[in-house]
Amino acid sequence: MFDRIRTGVMAGLAVAVLAAPQASVAQQADIVDTAVGAGSFETLAAALTAAGLVETLKGDGPFTVFAPTDEAFAKLPQGTVETLLRPENRDQLIAVLTYHVVPGRVPAEQVVGLTGAATVQGQRVDIKVDGGNVMVDGATVVATDVMATNGIIHVIDQVILPAGIDIVETAQGAGTFETLLAAATAAGFGPALTGEGPLTVFAPTDEAFAKLPEGTVESLLAEEGMPTLKAILSLHVVEGRVYSTDAKAAGSATALGGGSLEFSESMGSMKVNGATIVAADLDASNGVIHVIDTVILP
């Protein structure tokens, strides 16, 4: 089934490639010069210059760039590009641009087999096949495999943006982590979860906490229960961004408090210390959240 979808997608993208600015091997230039030569990436080129990323993308690489066209930048709210190009917003501009760059050469035939890819910015873009199109975080890939000496360009029709809110704000927005947030605040974990990070949080839902024996949460939130609460919460946090694919490949990880987390797969679901990961790879500006259905206990 997937092979038929894959074939159809590749056939459709191949048509787009014919219209893309292809160069012979002898004429190939680096990513920046290839984009400039295409004539439809003036805004991207200006942004790369303002961000000081030109030399990086003219370097050895290799890189894969999901490159928004001038029309893609024009879809942003009025004034957005001008704001990003201001010197005081350089860090934000760098974050946006590096979110469009994946390390290594990832041709279209590999892209269609992915569910996501880690970017140079640090967060992960989601990739899926939808109705014959390849989507990257909601942007449609309209041309593929534009070859450069130091990488590959895939053209997209929208600017994609990294998550702009931290772990706590992301959890608050979800509306299903009130107990976890209350516990984290009581235990003094707030500054860590709103800091630079990055951190990976295995976040039990309110329903997960409700599975604990009656009175357990109240006991943990009491002053005498605070050491146990801190030990439990620290077992749900890992330093760095650990996406589900990373966890699966590693098999285990050391939690913030020094405890061990063991990852396994059962009936198509990933588990961590017996808890099922019911939603994975939720990006935040300072880390990633995996939602779990059971509180992990030391």
N, C-alpha and C positions, 0 to 999 in steps of 0.2 A: 504494500500500500504506500509506504513512505517513498519507495523507489519511484513509483509513478508520479507522486507529488513532486519529488525532487527533480525528475526529468522534465516535468512541465514547467517548474520554476526556472530551471536552468535554460530551457528553450526560450522562455519569455525574456529572461535577462539577456540572453544572447542577442536579441533584437536591439535592446538598449545599448549594448556594447558597440554595435556597429555605428551608432551615432556618437559614441564617446570619442574623445581625442586620443586615439591610439598612435603610438610611434613605433617605428621599426627598432629592432635591437640596437642598430648602429646609431639611431637618432635619440635614443632614450635619454631623458634628463632626470634630475632628482625630483622628489615629490613637489617641492615648492615651484621649481621652474616648469614642471609639467602642468601644475594647476594654473600658473600664470599664463602659460602658452595656450591653455584651453579657452581663455577669454570669458569664462562664466563664473570665475571665483575671485573677483576683484575684492569683494568685502572680506572673504576669508584671508586673502593675501594681506590686506590692510590690518586685519585683526592679528595675524601672526607677527607682523612687523611691530605693532603696538605692544604685543605681549613679549617680545624678545625671543620668539620661538623659531624664527627663520633659520638660524644657524643649526639649531637642533634637528629640524626636519630636512636640512640639507646635509646632515651628517651621515654616518655609515648606516645607522639603523640596524636591521630593517624595521619599517613601521607599516602598519595598515591603517589608512585614514578613511573614515567615513566623512566625506567632504560635502558640506552643505553648499548649494549654489547661491548665487546672488539672490535669486527668487526665494530661496529658503530663508535667508536672513531678512528679506523684506516682509516675511510673514510674522516676524516678531512684533510685539506691540510698538507703536510709534515711539521713537526716542531711545529704544533699548540699545541699539547698536552704538549710538552716539554716547550713551552713558557708559557702556562697557569700554569704549575706547579712551575714556578719560584716564590720565595717569594714576589718579587715586584709586581707580578700580582695576588696576593691573592684575592683582591676585585673583580676583573674580574672573577676569577674562582668561587668565591662564587656566583656571579650573575648567571653564567651559570648553576651551579649545582642546586641552589634553584629554577631556572626556570623549573626544571624537577620534582618539588615537589608541590603537591596540599594538602592543609590541609584537614584532615578528611579521612574516608574510602570511596572510590568511586569504587565499584565493576564494572565489565565489563557491567553488565546489565543496570547500570546507565550511564556509559560512552557513550554508543551508542545512548543515548537519549539527549546528550548535544551538544551544538554548541561551547562551550568554557568553560574554567575554570580558575579562578584566582589562580596564583601560589604564593608560599611563597616569591618569588623574587619581586612580586608586579604586574608584567605584566600578561596578559591573554594569555593562549594557545588556539589556534583554534582547534576545534574537528569536524570532519565530517566523514560520511560514503561514501566511494568512491569505486565503483565496488566490493562490498563485503568485503572491508577492512576498518578498522577504522584508520583514519589518525589523528595524532597530530602534527600540524604545519608542515606537509609534511612528517613526519616520520610514518612508518607503525607499528602498534601494532602487534607483532608476537607471543606473549604469554600473557595470562591474569590471573588475580586472583591468583598470587603466594602469599599465605597468610603468614604473619608474625605476631608476637604477638602485634606489635604496628602499624600495617598498612597493605597495599597491594602493591604489585609490579606488574606493567604491563611492559612487555619487549618491547622495540622499536629498530628499525634497524638503526636509525640515531641519532646523537646528535642534539638537537634543541637549538636554540640560541635566546636570548631576543633581542629586538630592540636595536641597538647601537647608534642611532642618535636622537638628541633632537627634540622638537616640530617644531622649525623653519626649521631645516634641512629636516625634514619629509615633511613639507609644500612646501619647495623649490623643493624637488624632485618630488612632485606631478605635479608641473607646472600649477596649476589652482588657485593659491592663491596669485597672484602678487599684487593685490589691497590690500588684507588683510595684507600682509607682509609690503607693503609700509606704510600703515596706522599704523601698530604696531610700526614700526621704528620711524615714525614721532611723535607718541604719547609717545615714551620712554618705550614701553612695551618689547623691545628686551631682556634686562637682565632677566626679569621674565620668558620669554618663553624659554630662553636658560639655566636657572638656574636649581637647583636640583629638584625643584617642590616637589611632583608631582602636575600637573595641568590638568584639563580637558578643552579642547577648543571646542566650537561649532563654526566651521570655515565656514564662508560664502565664496562661490566660487566667481571668477571674475564675473560670470553670475549673481550671487545674488546681487553684488554691482551694476551691470549694470541695475538692475530693479529699482534702486532708481531714483527719478526725476532728469532730466538733470541738471548738475552743482552741485549736492549735494556732490559728492566725493571731487571735487575741493574746495568747500566751507569748508568742514570739514578739509582738509589738510592745509588750510590757518591758519595763526596764531590766528585769532579771532575765528576760529572754533574748536580750539584744546580742550577746555573744553568739548564741545559736543562730539567730537571724542573719548576722553578718557572715557566718560560716556557710549558711545555705545560699545566700545571695552570691557570695564570691565563687561558688561552685557553678554558677550560671553565666560567668563572664570569662572570656578568653582575650588576651591581648592580640591586637592586629585584626585584620579583616579575614575571617575564615569563611569562605563561601562553601556551599554544600558539596561542590565537586572537590574542593580542597580537603574537607572533612572526610569525605568518602575515601579519597586517596591516602590520607594520612592514617586513618583508622583510630587515632586517639589524639588527645590534646591535653595540655596542662592548664587547668583553670586558674583564675587570678589568685585564689587562695592556696594554690598548690595541689588541690585535688585532681584526680584523673578523670577525664571524660572519654568514654569509649563509644565509637560510632559503629553502627551495624545497619544492615538492610534486611527487611523482612516484609514479604508480601507487597513489594513495590514501594514500601515506605522506609524512610531513614529514621533511625532511632539513636538517641543519645542517653546512655545509662538507663535504658528501659523506657524513657519518654519518647513518644512519637513526635517527629517534626511535622506539623500540620501545614505550615507555610514557611518557605525558605527564602533566603536571600533578599530580605527587605532592606534596601539601602537607606542609610542616613548619612548626614554630612560627616559624621565622625565615627562611622562604623557600620555594622550590619546586624540585622535582627533575624533570628530564626524562632518561629512561634512553636511552643511545645505544649502538649496536652496534660503534662504531669509535672509537679514540682520535684526536682532532683534533690535527694537528701544525702548528706554526708554518710 
